């Protein structure tokens, strides 16, 4: 594990002169998600501890100076209102859960537009992306939002690019899906600072974060959310697949267990999951292999066998084709971050 190296300031200049403290604002919306908010704020605090000096100053902002209630009932007293907010280097909008449109007043939207005009980078945590979209500040940018709200955002704002990633860092727009993904996003932003890779790695250690997830990782949308209750046979087939990754079940056996023909099975997967059964099964096995690769010290050959691949070479070929990097290459990338 990389040892934290704190750069010494140049002669005659203080560390703060070399790297001015960045003021990071968090705009909290009534019914905001505490976990997304706290995960980002605490990550910045840990970065300060890792750097042994203040790199970031956090301020809490709201529409007014009244306490703001979170979705779990906690009340937070803001430091500033949008009318007296200090000069910011970054602003994150911490959205409400569920989305409530009347929380986006005209003065609030205009304030966000002014920040964008002043070239302040803007971020959205959880449904904060929805508020940025309402302010017309996401056109031409890639963004993301919690999987529960992806379809609603697509329907409401057809002109913006929405992904299923954990987070998106597109130029001066930073959005994440919420939950602990805001910690991953913040760690990646810290790593962009001068000397930030070591600081981000050490901050992750302080947070007991075993690895820093990258923006390329997707949110896992529960199958029941995709299908509802309308496709019990398909849900059962996927459950069988998930329970048999080491020794994959053949399509004929899968069809027999669910009392359908292979042709019916293939039609169900194509219609509802836009994949063949074999493709979907392979993706499940590769996703499990990636978890083992990044969260365990198992040998690549053992991971290959545990996920139903006939050989390490076949596993490496499939993994590289799907993720764009070999299993060994990805391990090296993660080790370099830590």
C-alpha positions, 0 to 999 in steps of 0.5 A, spaced: 500 500 500 502 506 497 505 511 503 502 518 504 507 523 501 506 530 503 509 535 499 514 540 502 512 547 500 517 551 496 522 555 499 519 562 502 512 560 500 507 556 505 503 550 503 497 554 503 500 559 498 501 553 493 495 550 494 489 555 496 484 552 500 478 550 496 471 552 499 466 546 497 458 548 498 453 543 499 446 546 497 441 541 501 434 541 499 428 539 504 428 532 505 435 531 502 439 524 503 443 524 509 448 518 507 449 522 500 451 528 503 455 525 509 459 521 505 461 527 501 463 531 507 466 526 511 471 524 505 473 531 504 474 532 512 479 525 511 482 528 505 484 534 510 487 529 515 491 525 510 494 532 507 495 534 514 493 541 513 486 544 510 485 542 503 477 543 503 473 548 507 465 545 507 459 550 507 452 548 508 447 552 504 440 552 503 434 557 500 434 560 507 437 560 514 431 555 517 433 548 519 432 543 513 429 536 515 433 530 511 429 524 509 431 521 515 428 526 520 434 529 522 435 537 522 441 541 519 442 548 520 445 551 514 451 556 514 449 560 509 442 562 505 443 563 497 443 570 498 449 570 503 453 564 500 461 565 500 465 565 494 465 557 492 470 553 488 465 547 487 457 547 489 454 540 490 446 540 490 444 534 495 437 532 492 430 530 496 428 523 496 423 523 493 424 528 488 419 534 490 418 539 484 416 545 488 423 545 492 426 548 486 424 555 486 425 561 481 430 564 486 434 558 487 434 556 480 437 563 478 442 562 483 445 556 480 445 559 473 449 565 476 454 560 479 454 556 472 455 563 469 461 564 473 464 558 471 463 555 478 463 547 477 456 544 479 455 537 482 449 533 484 448 528 489 442 523 488 436 527 485 441 533 485 441 532 478 434 533 477 435 540 480 441 542 475 436 539 469 431 544 471 435 549 471 437 547 464 445 546 466 446 539 464 444 540 456 450 537 453 453 533 459 453 526 461 450 525 468 447 520 472 442 519 478 439 514 482 437 508 478 430 509 481 429 516 478 433 514 471 427 513 467 423 519 470 429 524 469 429 521 461 422 522 461 422 529 464 428 532 460 429 528 454 435 532 451 440 530 456 445 524 456 443 520 462 447 514 464 447 508 469 454 509 472 455 510 479 458 517 478 459 522 472 465 527 472 464 531 465 468 537 465 465 542 470 459 537 472 459 532 477 453 528 478 453 521 482 447 516 484 447 517 491 448 513 497 456 511 498 457 513 491 458 520 493 464 518 497 467 514 490 466 521 486 469 525 492 475 521 492 476 521 485 475 529 485 481 529 490 485 525 486 485 530 481 488 535 485 496 536 485 499 530 489 492 528 490 492 521 488 496 519 495 491 523 499 485 520 496 488 513 497 490 515 505 483 518 505 480 512 503 484 508 508 481 512 514 474 511 511 475 504 511 474 504 504 477 497 501 477 500 494 476 506 490 470 505 485 471 508 478 466 512 474 466 506 469 462 502 474 454 501 473 449 502 479 446 495 479 439 496 478 435 490 481 431 485 476 425 486 480 425 494 479 426 492 471 421 487 471 416 488 476 411 482 478 409 481 471 415 476 469 415 471 474 418 465 470 424 470 467 425 472 475 426 465 477 431 463 471 435 469 473 435 467 480 437 460 478 443 463 474 445 467 480 445 461 484 450 457 479 455 461 477 461 456 478 457 451 474 453 454 469 446 451 467 445 449 460 439 453 456 436 446 455 436 445 463 434 452 465 428 451 460 426 445 463 426 447 470 422 453 468 417 449 464 418 453 457 422 451 451 428 454 449 425 459 444 421 461 449 426 463 454 430 466 448 424 471 447 423 473 454 431 475 455 431 478 448 424 482 450 425 484 457 433 484 458 435 486 451 440 480 451 441 473 449 440 468 455 448 466 454 450 474 454 446 475 460 449 469 464 456 471 462 455 478 464 453 475 471 459 471 471 464 477 469 460 481 474 462 476 480 469 475 477 470 483 478 468 483 485 473 477 487 478 480 483 478 487 486 475 485 493 480 479 494 487 476 494 485 470 490 489 468 484 486 469 477 486 462 475 481 460 482 477 466 480 476 464 473 474 457 475 469 460 481 465 463 476 465 458 471 470 459 466 474 453 462 481 456 463 484 463 465 486 464 458 478 464 456 476 468 462 482 473 461 479 474 453 472 475 456 474 480 461 478 484 457 472 484 451 467 486 456 471 491 461 476 494 456 482 491 461 485 485 462 484 482 470 491 483 471 491 490 468 485 492 472 488 489 479 494 493 477 490 500 476 487 499 483 493 498 486 496 504 483 490 508 486 492 505 493 
